[in-house]
Amino acid sequence: MAGNKKEIFFTQSLLKWDKEENSREMPWKGEKDPYRIWLSEIILQQTRVEQGLAYYNRFIKNYPTIQKLALAPEKDVFKLWEGLGYYTRCKNLIATAKYISTELKGLFPADYESILQQKGIGPYTAAAIASFAFNLPHAVLDGNVMRVLARFFGIKTPIDSNEGKKLFVELAGKLLNKNAAAVYNQAIMDFGATVCKPQLPLCSKCILADKCIACLLDSVNEYPVKSKKLIKKHRWFYYLLAESKGKFLVRKRQSKDIWQNLHEFFLFEAGSQLSLEEIIALPEFKKVAGEKAELLHVSKTYKQQLTHQTIHGSFIHIKLQNRVLAEGYLDHTKATFFKLAFPKFITAYFAERPGFFNAEV
């Protein structure tokens, strides 16, 4: 547990807050089943709790055990994951479920190092599983936790620097109540999510405020400090809904890029924004559309913000005079779309054009 007076105050106050004031309820709180804890942590990576909750409940309903998940057809798992984004998580989820189910006979690893060796599990998730399922003394360290620690202790070392990462790991370990690791870890995560929030933190109601450096110096919004400014890449995707006799060209993305294993329509990718006239003039467009294609619909410009890049683009629906073959693409009817997993960029288009599924063309 903590050493100096400030550290002791922090840990004791946090546990007091958890016991007397923490009213945050979630279905996985207090859970001891490592499968369910793992599932919740993977779903909640890069995902708001409000959004992840519905997915967690659906996964538990469809795959109540790791064996059920391991035996499920991959396309069904990806379809259930549709809309969550960061699909590498889903790919790793499937791989780890299969490994544990077959190689470990369905028994989830019960120590930190073995948990950490599983595909898609990093130090934070391993610590969460180890502490919540087995009450092992490993401190969780995510964005919420680092924000709380940076503000309370006034840490100006950038959290994304090697020095910062080492500092926060050591501090989190010192503060951990090793006799009640699960309770402490859940408390600090809840505290960061509900009190010491990224925006508009509840400093006036904070049990730590009297000794919080950021609060005392009125500099809460300056923490945590980051050194790297992310330069985001911009990409323009233009999807051609090439329809012939009720069938569309659709493929599964295979390359090691965004949306791997998800489905998409015929794609033109550009390095900058294109007008409709410029798209129609592309040799690739002419090759698919031919000379007498009928233009049925042109969508608005859509935008999806990913961690390291921004996707812009639109959808062009045309009716072909003759069926076209394109390498890597298969014919799919509208009825089959409901069985395929599409990226959020495409499902957003479906949602805003519901008549598309009822139209005869």
Buried (B, 14 or more C-beta within 10 A) or exposed (E): BBEEEEBEBBBEBBBEBBEEBBEBEBEBBEBEBBBBBBBBBBBBBEBEEEEBBEBBEEBBEEBEBBBBBBEBEBBEBBBBBBBBBBBBBBBBBBBBBBBBBEEEEBEBBEEBEEBBEBEBBEBBBBBBBBBBBBBBBBBBBBEBBBBBBBBBBBBEBBBEBEEBBEBBBEBBBBBBBBEBBBBBBBBBBBBBBBBBBEEEBEBEEBBBBEBBBBBEEEEBEEBBBEEEEEEEEEBBBBBBBBBBEEBBBBBBBEEEEBBBBBBBBBBBEBEEEBEEEEBBEBEBBEEBBBEEBEEBBEBEEBEBEBEEBEBBBBBBBBBBEEEBEBEEBBBBEBEBBEEBBBBBBBBBBBEEBEEBEEEEE
